[in-house]
Amino acid sequence: MNNIYSPKNIEEAKNLCELLANDRYNPQQLLTLHANFGHHFDGNIAITAQQAYLLKGKPSLSADAMHAIARKSGLVRFIRVTSLDHTHCTYEMSRIDEPVDVVHVWTFTMQMADHQGLTRNRNWQQMPMQMLRARALTFGLRGTFPEAVSGIYSADEIADNQSMNDDERAELS
């Protein structure tokens, strides 16, 4: 797709990054994100800037962006939440290249989050269902569609393994 946000060469990319730089990212950081994830968004630097994060130098995406990448891969028969409350989230996922009756079930629980030390963070205390949904989604996507999202981590997952204060974590959500 050709649009004003999809550069044709490195010079156009640098110029666009200069224009799109903001309080969140400088031009070099935007270029880094584009180099890592731009191909997932048809080369569109603006969409990449909206969906990607650079946390302590580590590029990551939103859980919903990872979901979109999996769907765009053409491998997804379905991805659906089957259960969600303040204690757990369960997804069912199915691939088009597997028999119809093969359904991958992925659950992430508050007990798992607590065991990993995640529930001490403000986001987990204030938005447990959102956090459970995102973690169950990325957990399931990597397990069911590894060729689409392998090696990509969500901003929440990266943040949970970094020394960040609650305000920095809240910006991600």
C-alpha positions, 0 to 999 in steps of 0.5 A, a space after each residue: 500500500 502506497 501512502 505518504 507514511 510509507 517511505 520508498 527509501 531510507 532518506 524518506 524514512 528519516 524525513 518522516 521520522 523527523 516529522 513524526 518525532 514527539 515527546 515519546 520518541 525521537 527520530 532515531 527511535 522511530 526509525 528503530 521501531 520502523 526497522 523492527 516492525 514496519 514490515 508488519 504494517 505495510 511500511 507505514 511509519 505512522 501506524 508503527 509509531 502508534 503500535 510499537 514501543 521502545 522500552 529501555 532500548 527494547 522494541 515491543 508491540 501492543 498485544 492488540 498489534 500482535 493479534 493483528 499480525 497473526 490475523 494478517 498472516 492468514 493462519 487464523 481460523 479464529 481467536 476468541 475469549 471464552 472466559 474473562 473475569 478478575 481471576 483469569 482469561 481464557 482464549 481459544 485459537 484455531 489455525 486454518 492449516 490444522 484439522 477443524 477440531 484442533 483448538 488451542 486453549 490458553 489461560 492466564 490467571 491472577 495466580 500465575 501473575 502473582 507467582 511471577 511478581 506482576 500483581 505488585 504493579 499498579 496496572 495489575 491492581 487497577 486493571 486486572 481484566 485488561 492485563 489478564 486479557 493481554 497476557 493470555 492473548 500474547 501467551 496464546 499467539 506465540 504458542 499457536 502462531 509462532 511463525 507470525 509472532 515468534 520473538 515479538 513481545 508485548 510492551 507489558 511483557 517487556 515492562 514487567 521485566 524492567 525496572 520501571 515505576 508505576 507511572 511509566 508502566 501506566 503510559 503503556 496501557 
